[in-house]
Amino acid sequence: MTDFYKTPFWKRLRTACLKRDRTCTTPGCNQRAVVADHIIPRSKGGADTLENLRGLCIRHHNMRRHGNEPYLKGCNTSGQPADPNHWWNT
């Protein structure tokens, strides 16, 4: 864990994320969100912004940390298909 996660800036950002995402944003999961997860990781240039964060439960956060994305490929972080022509979006 870097010192960044101890800063007042991060603590405010994390609080805002978890206030917005009270339950895990993984489709079908209704567990309480306890982790503010970077959608695009900081290590890959992801921004420290509310738009780049999503609330995850501990189970889905651990899945992501071990290389398993907690949402379907081709879906946004809300679980909606990213393709606007997908039948689900019609």
C-alpha positions in Angstrom: 0.0 0.0 0.0 1.4 3.4 -0.9 1.3 6.4 1.2 -1.2 7.9 -1.2 -4.0 5.8 0.4 -3.3 7.5 3.7 -3.8 11.0 2.4 -6.8 13.2 3.3 -7.4 13.5 -0.5 -7.8 9.7 -0.9 -10.0 9.4 2.2 -12.4 12.0 0.9 -12.5 10.4 -2.6 -13.0 7.0 -1.1 -15.8 8.3 1.1 -17.5 9.9 -1.9 -17.3 6.7 -3.9 -18.8 4.6 -1.2 -21.5 7.1 -0.6 -22.4 7.0 -4.3 -22.0 3.2 -4.6 -23.5 1.8 -1.5 -23.7 -1.7 -2.9 -21.2 -3.6 -5.0 -21.3 -2.4 -8.6 -20.8 -6.0 -9.9 -24.0 -7.1 -11.7 -26.1 -9.4 -9.6 -24.2 -8.6 -6.4 -26.1 -7.0 -3.6 -23.4 -7.0 -1.0 -22.3 -3.7 0.7 -19.5 -1.9 -1.1 -16.5 -1.6 1.1 -13.7 -0.9 -1.4 -13.3 2.1 -3.7 -11.7 0.3 -6.7 -9.9 2.1 -9.5 -11.5 1.0 -12.8 -8.3 1.8 -14.6 -5.6 1.0 -12.0 -3.3 3.7 -10.9 -0.4 1.5 -12.0 -1.7 1.7 -15.6 -2.2 5.5 -15.5 -5.7 5.5 -14.1 -6.9 8.8 -12.6 -7.7 9.5 -9.0 -11.1 10.7 -9.8 -14.6 9.7 -8.8 -15.3 8.8 -12.4 -12.5 6.2 -12.3 -13.7 4.6 -9.1 -16.4 2.0 -8.4 -17.6 0.5 -5.1 -16.9 -3.2 -4.8 -17.6 -5.8 -2.0 -14.6 -7.5 -0.6 -15.2 -10.7 -2.6 -15.3 -9.0 -6.0 -12.4 -6.7 -5.1 -10.3 -9.8 -4.2 -11.3 -11.4 -7.5 -10.0 -8.4 -9.4 -6.8 -8.4 -7.5 -6.2 -12.0 -8.5 -6.8 -11.2 -12.2 -10.5 -12.0 -12.6 -12.6 -9.0 -13.6 -15.8 -8.9 -11.5 -17.9 -7.9 -14.4 -18.5 -9.3 -17.9 -16.2 -8.4 -20.7 -17.8 -5.9 -23.0 -19.8 -4.4 -20.2 -19.3 -1.1 -18.4 -18.9 -0.9 -14.7 -22.7 -0.9 -14.2 -23.0 -4.2 -16.0 -24.6 -2.7 -19.1 -23.3 -3.9 -22.5 -20.9 -1.3 -23.9 -22.2 -1.9 -27.4 -25.1 0.4 -28.0 -26.5 -2.1 -30.5 -26.6 -5.0 -28.0 -30.2 -6.3 -27.7 -30.2 -5.5 -24.0 -29.8 -1.8 -24.8 -32.8 -1.7 -27.1 
